[in-house]
Amino acid sequence: MVNFTDNMGLYKEVGEKSFKGISSLGQINLNAWQKLAQKQMEIFSLATEAGISSLKSFGDKPDFQQISSQQAEITKQLGEEISSKNQELLELTTELRDEYIAFTEEQISGINFLNR
């Protein structure tokens, strides 16, 4: 038979583990959003730089052939940079997935203490 003191100890332990788990999940979420927002700003910066370069190419008043060539180069460079950022995002999402999986596994293993 379980007495009151044992029950209170169990409730305390469950509460502490729950609070710790929620805090850990909150930190994982915060880190994920920060990393994703940083990548978003990097991509936005690349697009802004490409737009500025594109506008500058018109300011030089070259002929149509030069404008076309410069625009093609700007587009090619932006495409390569975006492709690189997409690879970084893929790696980041894989890393974040692994963090969430590790968190979930830790939480599930923590449930086992209730079966003692």
N, C-alpha and C positions, 0 to 999 in steps of 0.2 A: 504494500500500500504506500502511496506517495503522500508525503505530508505537505503542509502549507509552505514550509521553508524550501523544500525541494521544488515545489511549483513556482515559487517566486524566483528562485535561482534560474529555473528554466526560462521563465518569462524575461528575466533580465538578460540572459544570454541571447535569446532570440531577438530581443530589442536591439542589443548592441550589434549583433551581426547584421540585422536589417539596416540599421543606421549606417554602418560601415559600408555595406553594399550599395546603398543609395548614394552615399557620398562618392564612392568610387565610380559609379555609373555617371554621376554628374560631372566628374572630372574628365572621364573619357569623352563624354558628349561635348564639353567645353573645348577640349583639345581638338576634337574632330572638326568642330565648327570653325575654330581659329585657323586650322591648316587649310580647310576648304576655302574659307574667305580669302586667305593669303593667295592661294592659287588663282582664285577668281580675279583678284586685283592684278596679279601678274599678267593674266590673259587680257584684261581690260587695258592695261598699260601697253601691251604689244599692239593691240588694235588702234589705240590712240596714236602711238608712234608711227604706225603705218599710215594712218590718215593724215598726219602732219607731213610725212615724207611725200605722200601723194599730192597734197596741196602745194608743197614746195616745188614739185616737178612742173607744175603749171606756171608757177611764178617766174621761172627762168625764161619763159616764152620761147622754148625750142620748137622745132617743127613737129608735125604730127608723128613722124617716125620715132623721134627721140622721146616724145611723151609716151607713146605706145610701149617703147622698149623699157622706159623707166617704170611705168605702171606694171608691166609684166614682171620685172625684177622685184618690185615692192611686194606684189602679190605672191610670188614664189617664196620670198624670204618669210613673209607672214605665215604662209602655209607650213613651211618647215618649222617655224617657231611654235605654231599652234600644235603641230604634230608632236613636237617634243614635250609641250605642256600636257598634252593628252596622255602621253606615256607616263609622265610624272603623276598625273591624276590617277591613272590605273595602279601605279605602285602605291600611292597614298591610300586609295580605297582598299587595296589588298591588306596593307598594314592596319588600317582601321578595322577591317573585318576580323583580322586575327586578334586584335585587342578585344573586340566584342565577344568573340568566341571564347577567349581565355577568361573573360569576366563571367560569361554564362556558365562555363565549366566550373569555375571557382564557386559560384553561387549554388550550383546543383550539388557539388560535393559538400557544401556547407549544410545542406538539408539533411545529409546522412547523420549528423550528430543528433537529430531528433529521434532516430531509431535505436538509440542505445538502451 
